[in-house]
Amino acid sequence: MIYAPIALFVFNRADHTEETINALLKNEESAVSDLIIYSDAAKNIQQEPAVKAVRDYISKIKGFKKITIIEQENNLGLSTSIIKGVTSIVNKYGKIIVLEDDLIVGPYFLDFMNRSLAQYEHNDRVASIHGYIYPVTTQVPEVFFLKGADCWGWATWKRAWDIFEPDGLKLIARLKKMNLQNEFDFDGTYSYYQMLLDQSNGLNQSWAVRWYASAFLKDMLTLYPGRSQVQNIGLDNSGTHCSATEIYNTVITTKRVDNIYAEIKVNKDAREAFKLFFKNLQTSTSNITLMQKFKNLLRPAYKLIKNI
């Protein structure tokens, strides 16, 4: 097997980056895989020490077949970093495994990614392989397909990444023309369309919603594991695009996925499981927002009492 190169995008969180690397090194395939690290530059002078700490750490990493470090001179931001980095790597290698600096993987993550890349390489309906699955409350198959693409520990090929459309306005126009907004939002359970609108209006820089929309509009599918191979440890306000929440926490499987073949069509049961998670997510998010507002209302009174 020709193992896919691993692209790791890092910024200013040395502790998280170290955890990500340590988890990767528990995969046997690390020793035969190329690791390409994209280190973004600081936005301002205040961030420079944290960025330097990351660069000091990554310069000492060992355990991979080959390590290439690309240190940006100017801050690109995560979106531009990933779009440029993924494009560069797939143009050279033909395929890629993508991680960010706050993703912890299980011991069979690289096994799952590489075998799945080989299995579906020549099936033009398949856009990508994904390692994370939401902590759904209903049973799903060992592997299954859903329409679109995803972003927490994933892999793809040049033939699929070539369909990525960076212009959010074009994606919105196509969704509206085909009247797919509701399906795009998992039947109204998650506001992906609004996220795409916000991106096109400069309110966010999400590359991921554009990747999802690009694959979705081409009626392409992504393979998911029934047990998560990935956990995001960056949802603790330490990241630029993160907010504190435990809603997405899941248990990383320590078992190998034996059967990576699934019928190449949307799995209706899995889609319903995702919809249920999104509905519960709306309720949980609303409760968190109400609690935060309540705390904000109490804060002035607390300060007054504290000073008495």
Secondary structure, DSSP 8 states (H G I E B T S, - for coil): -----EEEEE-S-HHHHHHHHHHHTTSGGGGGSEEEEEE---SSGGGHHHHHHHHHHHTT--SSSEEEEEE-SS---HHHHHHHHHHHHHHHHSEEEEEETTEEE-TTHHHHHHHHHHHHTT-TTEEEEE------SS---SEEEEES---SSEEEEHHHHTT----HHHHHHHHHHTT-HHHHTTTTTS-HHHHHHHHHTTS---SHHHHHHHHHHTT-EEEEESS-SEEE--TTTTSTT----STT------S--------SSB-HHHHHHHHHHHHHHHHHHHHHHHHHHHHHHHHHHHHHHHH-
